[in-house]
Amino acid sequence: MEERNETKKEEETKRKKILSIAGELMLYAMIIVSCTFLIPNYVIAKTVVSGESMENTLKDKDVLLVEKLSYRLEEPERFDVIVFYHFWDMNNPDKKDKDAYEFYVKRVIGLPGETVQIKEDGTIYINGELLEEDFGKDVIEDAGRVLEPITLGDDEYFVLGDNREVSIDSRSDEVGNVKKDWILGQVCVRVYPFDKIGIVSGK
């Protein structure tokens, strides 16, 4: 009788060990799936700044983390620094074809439904009122397509680079108004260079 009880205890112990190992394997599998698929696709993405269009806020080759979740729940705000798809053919945007786009990093200036104008002296007007902001590295000399007022659609944003003398942004027909669906997410943290690690604020 004692031998049977010992055997049962050993079998129960083995069963618990097997279940414990199986549970750990499932947990590791979930972590791997999250790190390789869920997090990059739905929560956080990494991007690298290319060029000088966001100086002095961001520099060429800065490595950024882009938070993708919040814009699924709320709208982008003025002065947010965003990453969006710039399609070579804006009439045929295709996120699945990696040769059809590149990512741009810019700052949100105009919101859906607003009227945007940049006057000859470089000042920005939103709905006819002067926009108070000091993100620009230099005074705007080229207003481009918004020398005359333009009104944004219900899903459109007007964006500028902080280095406005070299930035290709919503002033240009090449970029134009940025649709909400084209926005990848908000830049939240700079992770490289290491001496510049920190939150990238839009305010």
Buried (B, 14 or more C-beta within 10 A) or exposed (E): EEEEEEEEEEEEEEEEEEEEEEEEEEEEEEEEEEEEEEEEEEEBBEBEBEBBBBBEBBBEEBBBBBBBEEBEEEBBEBBBBBBBBBBEEBEEBEEEEEEBBEBBBBBBBBBBEBBBBBEEEBBBBBBEEEBEEEBBBEEBEEBBBBEEEBEBEEBBBBBBBBBBBEBBBBBEEEBBBBBBEBBBBBBBBBEEEEEEEEEBEBE
